[in-house]
Amino acid sequence: MNHHKHIPTPVEARAIIALEMERMPFGAISEERRDEIARGALGPVLFVIEALQIAAESGPDVDAVVRHYIGSLHAETELEKREQHFHDLITRLQTRTPPGRLSS
């Protein structure tokens, strides 16, 4: 028996993008900018949805490999963000004058 996972339509994808954006730390941005970001993300998101659909139709093994690959990309991106955060933190700490010392 072949169980197909629900693949979002473009309208559903747009709604999902809006929900995801609410969870992201954009800060104060205008509705116009928020809409611009959502429109810009729609094409790539639809591309990923289509890739997942093709993988699912190719069988469970292909589907598992593609989903694992996408998960690995996400994990790699998160690791790079953390590394950059720590690099920035160390740089800030190294450029501060230690307490009790006057800068020249």
ABEGO torsion letter per residue (X at the ends): XBBBBBBBBAAAAAAAAAAAAAABBAEBBBAAAAAAAAAAAAAAAAAAAAAAAAAAAAEAAAAAAAAAAAAAAAAAAAAAAAAAAAAAAAAAAAABBBBGBBBX
